[in-house]
């Protein structure tokens, strides 16, 4: 370990934010690219590196760094990337076995048919809504707009949007009541 590393590590252990910021600025981007080389997802890489720096700051008083600070940070990124990859592999295996088991189930074909029928009925119910209700419902649920955004877009008050959504949901519940048991069954078995 270099003398400057030792000085910086000691300063960080004592809570020196400027020393920590210097290390962050020096290594953040490099560590992100290093993590990206494993993960192939820059958002995930950046999130991981931020988490490592957060961990380092939170545990600064108790961490014992016996190598260079650079080696320590790169090793942390490497280990976290390996953990992510192992987790992804286990998750993929589990999903593969679950899907195979599910598709081999005798009820799989009927589940698919029931789900398709339910989707058809939901689409039909949505299309039967009054025009403004339908438009507001689709903007809220499918375009994921907030009530205030819908109101601004349509030139109406947010209260009108809220009332129309309430009306749409009430009408949909009434039209789909007979399919609720199917919907619950499909959701519980997915």
C-alpha positions, 0 to 999 in steps of 0.5 A, spaced: 500 500 500 502 506 498 503 512 503 498 516 499 493 510 500 494 510 507 493 517 508 487 517 504 484 511 508 485 514 514 482 520 512 476 517 510 476 513 516 475 519 520 470 522 516 473 526 511 468 527 506 473 531 501 478 525 501 472 520 500 469 525 494 476 525 491 476 517 491 469 517 488 471 522 483 478 518 481 475 511 481 467 511 480 467 511 472 473 506 471 469 502 476 463 502 472 466 500 466 469 495 469 463 492 472 459 493 465 465 488 462 461 483 467 454 485 467 453 488 460 448 493 463 451 500 464 445 502 469 446 496 473 453 497 473 453 504 476 448 502 481 452 497 483 458 501 484 454 507 487 452 501 492 459 499 493 461 507 495 455 507 499 457 501 503 465 503 504 462 510 507 458 507 511 463 501 514 469 506 513 471 506 521 471 498 521 474 496 514 481 494 514 484 495 507 491 491 507 492 492 499 492 498 495 485 502 495 485 501 488 485 493 488 480 493 494 475 497 490 476 493 484 476 487 488 469 489 491 466 490 484 469 483 482 466 480 487 459 483 487 459 482 479 460 474 481 455 474 486 450 477 481 452 472 475 451 466 480 444 469 482 442 470 475 444 463 473 440 460 479 434 464 477 435 462 470 435 455 472 429 455 477 425 459 472 427 453 467 425 448 471 418 452 473 416 453 466 418 446 464 414 443 470 408 448 468 408 446 461 407 439 463 401 440 467 395 437 464 391 444 466 396 448 462 392 448 455 386 450 459 389 455 463 392 459 457 385 458 454 382 461 460 387 467 460 385 468 453 378 468 454 379 473 460 383 478 456 378 478 450 372 479 456 377 485 459 378 488 452 371 488 450 369 491 457 374 496 456 371 498 449 364 498 451 365 504 456 363 511 454 368 514 450 371 519 455 371 514 460 375 509 456 380 514 453 381 516 461 382 509 463 387 507 457 391 513 459 391 512 466 392 504 465 396 503 459 400 510 458 401 510 466 399 518 466 397 521 472 391 524 473 394 531 473 397 529 466 391 526 463 387 533 465 392 537 462 392 533 456 384 533 455 383 540 458 379 538 464 380 538 471 383 533 475 377 532 479 373 530 472 379 525 471 378 522 478 370 521 477 371 518 470 376 513 473 371 511 478 366 511 473 370 506 469 372 502 474 365 501 477 362 499 470 368 494 469 367 491 475 360 490 474 361 487 467 366 483 469 363 480 475 362 473 472 370 473 470 372 475 477 373 467 480 377 466 473 381 472 474 383 470 481 384 463 479 389 465 473 392 470 478 393 465 483 396 460 479 401 464 475 
